[in-house]
Amino acid sequence: MFKKHKDNRLRRPASTKHYSEKMLRWIPINTRLQVALISLALIPLITLGFIAAGSASTEIERNIGSYTEKLMLQVLNKFTDRIEAIEKLAIEMRSSEFVLDYIKTRNSSDPVAKVAAEEGIRAYLKDKAANYGFIDTFAIYAGNTSYKSGFSPIIDLNKPDGLFSEISKTEGRPFWRFIDVSETGTQINGVALFSKIQHPIGGQIGVLQLLPSRDHMAKIAKELNLEEDGGSIFFLDSENRILISNRNDIQPGSVIQPEIMEGYLPPEDFSSVYSSYTRLKVSGEEMLASYTASPNGEWKVVSIVPFNKLMENTYNMIYSVVVIIVVSIILAVLIARLVTKSVYHPLFRLKNSVNALKEGDLTQTLTDPYNDEIAQLSHSFTEMVSSIRQIIQDARSASANVVKSSETILKFCNDSSSSFESIAAAVEDVATGSTGQLEEAVNTNDAMNELACSLAEVIDKARHAFEVTSSTKKVSEDAIQVINELNEKAEITQATTNTIIKGILDLSKAMEKISGITQLISAVSEQTDLLALNAAIEAARAGEAGRGFAVVAEEVKKLSNESKQASDEISRTIADILKKVESIKNEAQHTEIAIQGQMQVVEQTDNTFRSITSSTEKIAAELQEMVDKINTMEKHKDTTVSSVSRILNIAENFVASTEEINSTTEHQIASAKQLENLAKEMNSLAVNLETSIQKFTV
């Protein structure tokens, strides 16, 4: 007896094969292990590095933009504070008594007053220049003279329709203006503040000029040191004209490049300070631009800084991350090679042993002093080879026994085959006789079934005839009842007709009497007519005395004519009625004759239906007797059909049994032959097994 082991061989079912297996099993294990270990080490590191670098880059960019925006806001505040300080100074100066005295005395004829006013204004402006060092020039223009403290007067009083004339027409609010060249021909390239001065008493008019120091204002822009990173900062007026810049190559008064102002999108409501930043390209270089504007956009501060300079530290950080990733890759590769060798080399030795086992060498053994899964696999391999060696030895002895047993089975099969062939011949004869018996039983069963069908049909028709007879009897009884009612109605109709005829005869006699009366009325009318005629004649003879009588005679004559006409009409109507009465009398007599004939026919029909009813009752009794006899025949028929069916079933079972025996015998013969062939094949296999076992080295 061989012990049946569970089949633990590796299989590759087509339906469960994974794509990963299809792709990876073609790659050596050491390569797969190295790739897997490197991937496990580097994928999280690289992913985390790039995510961190990307997030840091975005956050740094946002922070830089926000910081630049706030910084520009501070610069704008510092610049506007300086502007507001100058405007306040201008308002203060135009109200100063020294300035007002100077304006008042310009057209005075008193030289002492003029000199005193000039001394006062000189000391006043000297004091202001000392306290406000960020103002380059103070100037006051009045009449045909001017006084300045500084080096850049702007207004030429001898120029008609010049700045003096323009400022004199204003309402007095200080205003700023960029001056390229002064009216005296001096190069200014700066923004100046002008204010109208008017003496409150004398009404004399003058102009105050304050010119801020361009270098001092430029210090505000250069305090940020943006030029070190290649950045630029611009102070602009409402027309985007550059007033101050940290760049020496920028000429004040020039309009800023339009591409720099593309990101400047002020809101519709410009009531507060505007501040924003964006990235844009200026002359092909990517810049971070920041915009800050005072309310109403009067002053703007714009800065642009190369984006690469701002992100330089970020790029250095990304470079450091890349370096760390490269170093990690190198370390991961080294570690992966070490781990792969620890797995691959034992597997390589195991593969060589399996190849030797494939050639039939069962002397292979693997010794592994370690305690990991590969060592366990090596121990299992050694035990498996030992088991196979024992199985081969057992198979050698078993194959010899199989050869002997197969020869014995072959001899037994030959004897069994002869015995089964004899049994098959005997069973074949029995089956032939049983088949004939079955055919006779089938024919008998078919005949009984046909007889049963015919008898059932006769029973159905007899029952139907009985039902029809019963229905006919019922109809006859109903018809007799109807005839009786018809006879009664005919008698009533005859009596009614006689009454009508009698009434018609009485009506005819009454009409004849009425006719006589109308004739009498007609005669009376004729006599009345004659009497009326005679009365008319007599009235005519009487003349005027008989006129009333003549009228009465005329009316009587009319009445007589109407009576005659009425009697004639009545006579014609009575004559017409008499004709119709005569016609109705004739029709009534004919109806009486028809009713008498109808009563005779009804009586004959009554007699006929009574005869039919009597015959129907006799037929129904005979049919009932026939149905009873047929029911008895049906019971015998059912018994006969049941008996024939049982005989048929027995015959069929017998034939089936003989066929089954015959089939079993044939199957046994075939099995004996197959067993004989198997014995021969087993003998051949045992010989081949013995030959194959000899190939193994035990």
C-alpha positions in Angstrom: 0.0 0.0 0.0 1.3 3.4 -0.9 0.5 6.4 1.2 -1.3 9.2 -0.7 0.4 12.6 -0.1 -1.2 15.9 -0.7 0.0 17.5 -4.0 1.9 20.6 -3.0 3.4 21.3 -6.4 3.5 24.9 -7.6 0.9 25.5 -10.2 0.1 28.5 -12.5 -3.6 28.6 -13.2 -4.3 30.8 -16.1 -7.2 32.5 -14.2 -5.2 33.3 -11.1 -1.8 34.3 -12.6 -0.8 37.8 -11.5 0.7 40.3 -13.9 3.4 40.9 -11.3 4.4 37.3 -11.6 4.4 37.4 -15.4 6.7 40.4 -15.4 9.0 39.7 -12.4 9.6 35.9 -12.6 11.8 36.5 -15.7 14.1 38.7 -13.6 16.7 37.0 -11.4 16.1 37.0 -7.6 19.1 39.1 -6.7 18.1 41.8 -9.2 14.5 41.8 -7.8 15.7 42.0 -4.2 18.1 44.9 -4.9 15.4 46.8 -6.8 12.8 46.1 -4.1 15.1 47.2 -1.2 16.3 50.3 -3.1 12.7 51.2 -4.0 11.5 50.8 -0.4 14.3 53.0 0.8 14.2 55.7 -1.8 10.6 56.1 -2.8 9.5 57.5 0.6 12.7 59.6 0.8 12.4 61.0 -2.7 8.7 61.6 -2.3 9.1 63.3 1.0 12.0 65.3 -0.3 10.2 66.7 -3.3 7.0 67.3 -1.4 9.0 69.2 1.3 10.9 71.1 -1.3 7.8 72.0 -3.3 5.9 73.0 -0.2 8.8 75.0 1.2 9.3 76.7 -2.2 5.6 77.7 -2.3 5.5 78.8 1.3 8.8 80.8 0.9 7.5 82.5 -2.2 4.3 83.4 -0.5 6.2 84.7 2.6 8.6 86.6 0.5 5.7 88.3 -1.4 3.9 89.1 1.8 7.1 90.4 3.4 7.9 92.5 0.3 4.4 93.9 0.3 4.6 95.0 3.9 8.1 96.4 3.4 6.9 98.5 0.4 4.0 99.7 2.5 6.5 100.9 5.2 8.6 102.6 2.5 5.5 104.3 1.1 4.5 105.5 4.6 8.0 106.9 5.1 7.9 108.6 1.8 4.4 110.0 2.3 5.3 111.1 5.8 8.1 113.2 4.3 5.7 114.6 1.6 3.1 115.5 4.2 5.8 117.1 6.4 6.8 119.3 3.4 3.2 120.2 2.7 2.6 121.2 6.4 5.8 123.3 6.2 4.4 125.1 3.1 1.1 125.8 4.9 3.0 127.1 7.9 5.4 129.3 5.9 2.7 131.0 3.8 1.1 132.1 7.0 4.4 133.4 8.5 4.6 137.1 9.3 8.0 137.3 7.8 6.8 135.9 4.5 3.7 138.1 4.5 5.8 141.2 5.3 8.2 140.4 2.5 5.3 140.1 0.0 3.7 143.3 1.2 6.8 145.4 0.9 7.9 144.3 -2.6 5.9 147.1 -4.2 6.5 149.6 -1.3 8.3 152.9 -1.9 9.8 152.7 1.6 13.3 151.4 1.3 13.7 150.9 5.0 10.7 148.7 5.1 12.0 146.7 2.2 15.4 146.2 3.8 13.8 145.2 7.1 11.5 142.7 5.4 14.4 141.2 3.5 16.4 140.8 6.7 13.5 139.1 8.3 12.9 136.7 5.5 16.6 135.9 5.3 16.8 134.9 8.9 13.5 133.0 8.6 14.6 130.9 5.6 18.0 130.3 7.2 16.3 128.9 10.2 14.0 126.6 8.1 17.0 125.4 6.0 18.8 124.5 9.2 15.8 122.6 10.5 14.7 120.9 7.3 17.8 119.6 5.7 15.9 117.3 3.3 14.7 120.5 1.4 17.2 121.7 -1.1 15.7 125.1 -2.0 13.3 127.5 -0.4 12.1 130.3 -2.7 9.6 133.1 -2.4 8.4 135.0 -5.5 6.5 138.4 -5.2 6.2 141.4 -7.4 9.3 141.6 -9.6 11.7 140.1 -7.0 12.4 136.8 -5.5 14.3 135.5 -2.5 15.7 132.0 -2.3 17.7 129.9 0.1 19.4 127.2 -2.0 20.7 126.8 -5.5 17.7 125.9 -7.7 15.1 128.6 -8.3 12.4 127.5 -10.7 10.1 130.4 -11.6 11.1 133.2 -13.9 9.1 136.3 -13.0 9.7 137.9 -16.3 8.1 135.1 -18.2 4.5 135.8 -19.1 2.0 133.0 -18.5 4.6 131.1 -16.6 4.4 129.2 -13.4 3.9 132.3 -11.3 0.8 133.3 -13.4 -0.5 129.7 -13.2 0.0 129.4 -9.4 -1.5 132.8 -8.8 -4.8 131.6 -10.3 -5.1 128.6 -7.9 -7.1 128.6 -4.7 -4.0 128.4 -2.5 -3.8 124.6 -1.8 -0.2 123.4 -2.1 0.4 121.1 -5.1 3.3 119.1 -6.4 4.8 119.1 -9.9 7.7 117.4 -11.5 10.2 119.8 -13.0 12.6 118.7 -15.7 14.1 122.1 -16.4 13.4 125.3 -14.5 12.1 128.5 -16.3 15.5 129.9 -15.8 17.1 127.0 -17.7 18.5 125.1 -14.7 18.3 121.2 -14.8 16.1 120.2 -11.9 14.8 116.6 -12.6 12.8 116.6 -9.4 9.5 117.2 -7.9 8.7 120.5 -6.3 5.9 121.9 -4.1 4.3 125.2 -5.0 1.8 127.2 -2.9 0.0 130.5 -3.5 0.6 133.2 -0.9 -1.9 136.1 -0.5 -1.6 138.9 2.1 -4.8 138.9 4.1 -4.9 142.7 4.3 -3.2 144.2 1.3 -4.1 141.3 -1.0 -0.6 141.1 -2.5 0.1 137.7 -4.1 3.3 135.7 -4.0 4.4 132.1 -4.6 6.2 129.7 -2.3 8.5 127.1 -3.7 9.9 124.1 -1.8 12.3 121.8 -3.7 13.1 118.6 -1.7 16.6 117.3 -1.9 16.8 114.5 -4.5 19.7 112.8 -2.8 18.0 112.9 0.6 14.8 111.4 -0.8 16.8 108.8 -2.7 18.2 107.5 0.7 14.7 106.2 1.5 14.8 104.0 -1.6 18.4 102.9 -1.0 17.9 102.0 2.7 16.5 98.6 1.6 19.7 97.7 -0.4 17.7 96.0 -3.1 20.4 96.7 -5.6 22.6 94.1 -3.9 20.2 91.4 -5.2 19.7 93.1 -8.5 16.4 94.7 -7.4 14.9 98.1 -8.1 12.6 100.4 -6.2 10.7 103.3 -7.8 8.7 106.2 -6.3 6.1 107.2 -8.9 3.6 110.0 -9.2 0.0 109.6 -10.4 1.2 109.5 -14.1 3.7 106.6 -13.3 6.6 109.1 -13.8 9.7 108.0 -11.8 10.5 110.5 -9.1 13.1 108.6 -7.2 14.9 105.3 -7.7 17.7 103.4 -6.1 19.3 102.9 -9.5 21.7 105.5 -10.8 21.0 104.5 -14.5 17.3 105.6 -14.1 16.7 109.2 -15.2 14.1 110.9 -12.9 11.1 112.0 -14.9 11.1 109.0 -17.2 7.9 106.8 -17.3 8.3 103.4 -15.8 8.3 100.4 -18.2 4.7 99.3 -19.0 5.6 95.6 -18.5 6.6 96.4 -14.9 3.1 97.9 -14.3 1.2 94.9 -15.8 0.6 93.5 -12.3 -0.7 96.8 -11.0 -4.5 96.4 -10.8 -5.9 99.0 -8.4 -9.5 98.6 -7.1 -12.4 100.8 -8.1 -12.7 102.1 -4.6 -9.3 103.8 -4.1 -10.1 105.3 -0.7 -7.4 103.4 1.2 -3.9 102.2 0.7 -3.5 99.7 -2.1 -0.9 96.9 -1.8 -0.3 93.7 -3.9 2.5 91.6 -5.4 2.9 89.2 -8.4 5.4 87.4 -10.5 6.1 88.7 -14.0 8.8 88.8 -16.6 10.8 92.0 -17.2 13.2 92.0 -20.2 13.0 88.2 -20.2 13.9 87.8 -16.5 11.4 86.6 -14.0 10.8 89.1 -11.3 8.7 89.5 -8.1 7.0 92.8 -8.4 5.4 94.6 -5.4 3.0 97.5 -5.7 1.9 100.0 -3.0 -0.1 103.1 -3.6 -1.4 105.9 -1.4 -5.1 106.7 -1.4 -6.4 108.0 -4.8 -3.1 106.7 -6.4 -1.2 110.0 -6.0 2.0 108.3 -5.0 3.2 104.8 -5.7 6.1 102.7 -4.6 7.0 99.8 -7.0 9.8 97.3 -6.4 11.1 94.5 -8.6 13.5 91.8 -7.5 14.9 88.9 -9.5 12.9 85.8 -8.4 16.0 83.6 -8.6 17.8 85.8 -6.1 14.9 85.6 -3.6 14.6 81.8 -4.0 18.4 81.3 -3.9 18.3 79.8 -0.4 15.4 77.6 -1.4 17.3 76.3 -4.4 20.2 75.6 -2.1 17.9 73.7 0.2 16.6 71.7 -2.8 20.2 71.0 -3.9 21.0 69.7 -0.4 17.9 67.5 -0.6 19.1 66.1 -3.9 22.6 65.5 -2.5 21.1 63.7 0.5 18.9 61.6 -1.9 22.0 60.6 -4.0 23.9 59.6 -0.9 20.9 57.7 0.3 20.7 55.9 -3.1 24.4 54.9 -2.8 23.9 53.6 0.8 20.7 51.8 -0.2 22.5 50.1 -3.1 25.3 48.9 -0.8 22.8 47.6 1.8 20.7 46.0 -0.9 23.7 44.2 -2.3 24.7 42.8 1.1 21.1 41.7 1.8 20.8 40.2 -1.7 24.0 38.2 -1.3 22.8 36.8 2.0 19.7 35.5 0.2 21.1 34.7 -3.3 24.1 32.6 -2.4 22.2 30.0 -0.3 19.6 29.8 -3.0 22.3 29.3 -5.7 23.6 26.3 -3.8 20.1 25.0 -3.4 19.6 25.4 -7.2 22.7 23.4 -8.0 21.6 20.6 -5.7 18.1 20.6 -7.4 19.8 20.4 -10.8 21.8 17.4 -9.6 18.6 15.8 -8.2 17.1 16.4 -11.6 19.8 14.1 -13.1 18.9 11.3 -10.7 21.6 11.9 -8.1 19.9 11.1 -4.7 23.1 11.5 -2.7 22.8 15.3 -2.5 22.8 16.9 1.0 22.8 20.5 2.1 24.2 21.7 5.4 23.3 25.2 6.5 24.4 26.2 10.1 22.0 29.2 10.2 18.4 29.5 11.4 16.6 31.6 8.8 14.0 30.4 6.2 16.7 29.5 3.7 18.4 27.2 6.2 15.0 25.6 7.0 14.5 25.1 3.2 17.9 23.5 2.9 17.1 21.1 5.8 13.8 20.3 4.2 15.5 19.6 0.9 17.9 17.2 2.5 15.0 15.4 4.2 13.1 15.3 0.9 16.0 13.7 -0.9 16.3 11.1 1.9 12.5 10.4 1.5 12.8 10.1 -2.2 15.8 7.7 -1.8 13.7 5.5 0.4 10.7 5.7 -2.0 13.0 4.6 -4.9 14.2 1.6 -2.9 10.7 0.6 -2.0 9.6 1.1 -5.7 12.3 -1.3 -6.9 10.9 -4.1 -4.7 7.3 -3.2 -5.5 7.9 -3.2 -9.3 9.1 -6.9 -9.1 5.9 -7.8 -7.2 3.8 -5.9 -9.7 5.3 -7.9 -12.6 4.3 -11.2 -10.9 0.8 -10.0 -10.0 0.1 -8.7 -13.5 0.8 -12.2 -15.0 -1.6 -13.8 -12.5 -4.3 -11.1 -13.3 -3.8 -11.7 -17.1 -4.5 -15.4 -16.7 -7.7 -14.7 -14.6 -9.0 -12.3 -17.2 -8.7 -14.8 -20.0 -10.8 -17.4 -18.0 -13.4 -14.7 -17.0 -13.8 -13.5 -20.6 -14.8 -17.0 -21.8 -17.4 -17.5 -19.0 -19.0 -14.1 -19.6 -19.3 -14.9 -23.3 -21.3 -18.1 -22.6 -23.6 -16.2 -20.2 -24.2 -13.5 -22.7 -25.4 -16.0 -25.4 -27.9 -17.5 -23.0 -29.2 -14.1 -21.9 -29.6 -13.1 -25.6 -32.0 -16.0 -26.2 -34.1 -15.1 -23.2 -34.2 -11.5 -24.3 -35.4 -12.5 -27.7 -38.4 -14.4 -26.2 -39.2 -11.6 -23.8 -39.2 -9.1 -26.6 -41.9 -11.1 -28.5 -44.0 -11.4 -25.4 -43.6 -7.6 -24.8 -44.8 -6.9 -28.4 -48.0 -9.1 -27.9 -48.7 -7.3 -24.6 -48.2 -3.9 -26.2 -50.7 -4.8 -29.0 -53.2 -6.1 -26.5 -52.8 -2.9 -24.4 -53.3 -0.8 -27.5 -56.5 -2.7 -28.5 -57.9 -2.3 -24.9 -57.0 1.4 -25.0 -58.9 1.8 -28.3 -61.9 -0.1 -26.9 -61.8 2.0 -23.8 -61.8 5.2 -25.9 -64.7 4.0 -28.0 -66.7 2.9 -25.0 -66.0 6.3 -23.3 -67.2 8.0 -26.5 -70.4 5.9 -26.5 -70.9 6.8 -22.8 -70.5 10.5 -23.5 -73.0 10.4 -26.4 -75.5 8.4 -24.4 -75.2 10.9 -21.5 -75.6 13.8 -24.0 -78.7 12.2 -25.6 -80.2 11.7 -22.1 -79.4 15.4 -21.3 -81.0 16.4 -24.7 -84.1 14.3 -24.0 -84.5 15.9 -20.5 -84.1 19.3 -22.1 -86.7 18.4 -24.8 -89.1 17.2 -22.1 -88.7 20.5 -20.2 -89.2 22.5 -23.4 -92.4 20.5 -24.2 -93.8 21.1 -20.8 -93.0 24.8 -21.1 -94.6 24.9 -24.6 -97.8 23.3 -23.2 -97.9 25.9 -20.5 -97.5 28.7 -23.1 -100.2 27.1 -25.3 -102.6 27.1 -22.4 -101.9 30.7 -21.8 -102.2 31.4 -25.5 -105.6 29.6 -25.6 -106.8 31.7 -22.6 -105.6 34.9 -24.4 -107.4 33.9 -27.6 -110.7 33.4 -25.8 -110.3 36.8 -24.1 -109.5 38.3 -27.5 -112.6 36.6 -29.1 -114.8 38.0 -26.3 -113.3 41.5 -26.8 -113.8 41.3 -30.5 -117.4 40.3 -30.1 -117.9 43.3 -27.8 -116.2 45.6 -30.3 -118.5 44.3 -33.1 -121.6 44.9 -31.0 -120.4 48.4 -30.1 -119.8 49.1 -33.8 -123.3 48.0 -34.7 -124.8 50.2 -32.0 -122.6 53.1 -33.2 -123.9 52.5 -36.8 -127.5 52.7 -35.6 -126.9 55.9 -33.6 -125.3 57.5 -36.7 -128.3 56.6 -38.7 -130.5 58.4 -36.1 -128.2 61.4 -36.2 -128.4 61.4 -40.0 -132.2 61.7 -39.7 -132.0 64.5 -37.3 -129.6 66.4 -39.6 -132.1 66.0 -42.5 -134.8 67.4 -40.3 -132.5 70.4 -39.4 -131.8 70.9 -43.1 -135.6 71.0 -43.9 -136.2 73.4 -41.0 -133.4 75.7 -42.4 -135.0 75.7 -45.9 -138.4 76.7 -44.4 -136.7 79.4 -42.3 -135.1 80.7 -45.4 -138.4 81.0 -47.1 -139.9 82.7 -44.1 -137.1 85.2 -44.0 -137.6 85.9 -47.7 -141.3 86.5 -47.3 -140.5 88.8 -44.3 -138.1 90.8 -46.4 -140.7 91.2 -49.1 -143.2 92.4 -46.6 -140.8 94.8 -45.0 -140.0 96.3 -48.4 -143.6 96.8 -48.9 -144.0 98.5 -45.5 -141.3 101.0 -46.4 -139.8 103.0 -43.6 -141.9 101.3 -41.0 -140.8 97.9 -41.9 -137.0 98.6 -42.0 -136.4 97.1 -38.6 -138.3 94.0 -39.5 -136.2 93.8 -42.7 -133.0 93.7 -40.7 -134.4 90.9 -38.5 -135.4 89.0 -41.6 -131.9 89.4 -43.0 -130.4 88.0 -39.8 -132.8 85.1 -39.7 -131.9 84.4 -43.3 -128.2 84.3 -42.4 -128.8 82.0 -39.4 -130.8 79.8 -41.7 -128.0 79.5 -44.2 -125.5 78.8 -41.4 -127.7 76.1 -40.0 -128.1 74.5 -43.4 -124.3 74.6 -43.9 -123.8 73.0 -40.5 -126.3 70.3 -41.1 -124.7 69.6 -44.5 -121.3 69.3 -42.9 -122.7 67.0 -40.1 -124.3 64.9 -42.8 -121.0 64.5 -44.7 -119.2 63.7 -41.4 -121.8 61.1 -40.4 -121.6 59.5 -43.8 -117.8 59.3 -43.5 -118.1 57.8 -40.0 -120.7 55.3 -41.3 -118.2 54.2 -44.0 -115.4 53.7 -41.5 -117.8 51.9 -39.1 -118.8 49.5 -41.9 -115.1 48.9 -42.7 -114.2 48.3 -39.0 -117.2 46.0 -38.7 -115.9 43.9 -41.6 -112.4 43.8 -40.1 -113.8 42.8 -36.8 -115.7 40.0 -38.4 -112.5 38.8 -40.2 -110.6 39.0 -36.9 -113.2 36.9 -35.2 -112.8 34.3 -37.9 -109.0 34.4 -37.6 -109.2 34.0 -33.8 -111.4 31.0 -34.1 -108.8 29.5 -36.6 -106.0 30.4 -34.2 -107.8 28.7 -31.3 -108.1 25.5 -33.4 -104.4 25.6 -34.3 -103.5 26.2 -30.6 -105.6 23.2 -29.6 -103.8 21.0 -32.3 -100.4 22.3 -31.1 -101.3 21.4 -27.5 -102.2 17.9 -28.5 -99.0 17.6 -30.4 -96.8 18.8 -27.6 -98.6 16.5 -25.1 -97.8 13.6 -27.5 -94.1 14.7 -27.7 -93.8 14.9 -23.9 -95.2 11.4 -23.5 -92.7 10.1 -26.1 -89.8 12.0 -24.6 -90.5 10.5 -21.2 -90.4 7.0 -22.7 -87.1 7.8 -24.5 -85.6 9.2 -21.3 -86.5 6.0 -19.4 -84.9 3.8 -22.1 -81.8 6.1 -22.2 -81.4 6.0 -18.4 -81.5 2.2 -18.5 -78.9 2.2 -21.4 -76.6 4.6 -19.4 -76.8 2.3 -16.3 -75.7 -0.7 -18.5 -72.9 1.4 -20.1 -71.6 2.4 -16.6 -71.4 -1.3 -15.7 -69.5 -1.9 -19.0 -67.1 1.0 -18.1 -66.3 -0.5 -14.7 -65.4 -3.9 -16.4 -63.5 -2.0 -19.0 -61.4 -0.2 -16.4 -60.6 -3.5 -14.7 -59.6 -5.1 -18.0 -57.4 -2.1 -19.0 -55.7 -2.1 -15.5 -55.0 -5.9 -15.9 -53.5 -5.4 -19.4 -51.4 -2.5 -18.1 -50.0 -4.6 -15.3 -49.2 -7.4 -17.8 -47.5 -4.8 -20.0 -45.4 -3.4 -17.1 -44.4 -6.9 -16.1 -43.3 -7.7 -19.7 -41.4 -4.4 -19.9 -39.7 -5.0 -16.6 -38.8 -8.5 -17.7 -37.4 -7.2 -21.0 -35.5 -4.4 -19.2 -34.1 -6.9 -16.8 -32.9 -9.2 -19.6 -31.4 -6.2 -21.4 -29.8 -5.0 -18.2 -28.4 -8.5 -17.6 -27.2 -8.6 -21.2 -25.7 -5.2 -20.9 -24.0 -6.1 -17.6 -22.6 -9.3 -19.2 -21.3 -7.3 -22.1 -19.8 -4.8 -19.7 -18.2 -7.6 -17.7 -16.8 -9.0 -20.9 -15.5 -5.6 -21.9 -14.1 -5.1 -18.3 -12.4 -8.4 -18.4 -10.8 -7.5 -21.7 -9.9 -4.1 -20.4 -8.5 -5.7 -17.2 -6.5 -8.0 -19.5 -5.2 -5.0 -21.4 -4.4 -3.2 -18.1 -2.6 -6.3 -16.8 -0.5 -6.3 -19.9 0.1 -2.5 -19.6 0.8 -2.9 -15.9 3.3 -5.6 -16.7 4.9 -3.3 -19.3 4.9 -0.3 -16.9 6.4 -2.4 -14.1 9.2 -3.4 -16.5 9.7 0.2 -17.5 9.6 1.3 -13.8 12.3 -1.2 -13.0 14.4 0.2 -15.9 13.8 3.9 -14.8 14.6 3.1 -11.1 17.9 1.7 -12.2 18.9 5.3 -13.4 18.8 6.7 -9.8 21.9 6.7 -7.8 21.0 5.6 -4.3 
